[in-house]
Amino acid sequence: MNHNEEVPDFLGGLGDMLPADVLKVLNELLEQLHRKDKDHQGSPVFIYAPGGQYVDKQINIKASPPTPSPTGEGEHPRGGELPEVLRTDEAMVLWRKAQQAGYVDEHYQPLLSRTQSALLADAMAERLGIKEKWKVFEALWNRKNMYKDFYYALNQKQSLVFQDKLKAILK
């Protein structure tokens, strides 16, 4: 990239990039911020691109009082108690794999976008035979309308790649 201070579109090294590439870099930055600040709950940040493209990323920007963790050890800021269907031996193996992949934190809270979290919930529920998956995960993650996030994810090209990663990790 050329560094030219006289070019008004210069964005500190991002000026030569296509808008989609800039959004990708910004998404990566937001994901890093989200992971760094995962112990605090805050307001979601949504980014819109020209042409109606929507990037679903959430970062935490202000703290709120924590609630007790499902295990009783320490505290976690959001979500409910780990339900029995997600505490089985098989479920705990899946949780460990999801934690190692960086998809959930130590309190089983997602470190992913809403759409990717919905894909994770669907994959885990399918593997564990959970019929009321949205009810279970919405209560755990303190979210609403996860089925909408899931169907939105199915229309995103990047979701196919993430679904393949999930299959490999949760096998």
C-alpha positions, 0 to 999 in steps of 0.5 A: 500500500502506498502512504500518501498523506494528500489522498483524503481516503487514506485510512492509515494503511487501509486506503487501498483496500476494498470496503469488504476487506476493510470490514474484515479487518474491522471485524477481526479487531472487534472480535479481539476486543470482544474476547479481551473484554469478555468478563463484562457485559455491555452494549452491542456494537453493530457495523453497517456497510454501504449497500446494506451489508450487515456485519454482526459483531458484538463487543462489550463496552461497559460493565454490569454487575456479575451474576453467580456462575453455573458452577458456583465458582467465581462469577459470570456476567450474563446468561443463566445456569447450565441446564441439565441437558448441557451438563452431561458427560457428552455435553461437557466434552463438547464444551471443552472442545468449544472452549479450546477452539475459543468459541465459549468462555469458562462459563459457557458463554459465547465468544462469537457473533450472534449468528455463529453462536446460533450455529454453535447452539444448533450443532451442539443441540443436534449432537446432544439430541436436544429438541428445544434447542433455542429455549435451552440456549436462549436461557443459558446465553440470555438471548432472544430469537436465536432461531432468527440468528440461525436462519440469517447465518444460513444465508451468509457465505462465511457461515458455511466455512464456520459450519465446517469448522464446527463439524471438525471440532465437535466430532 
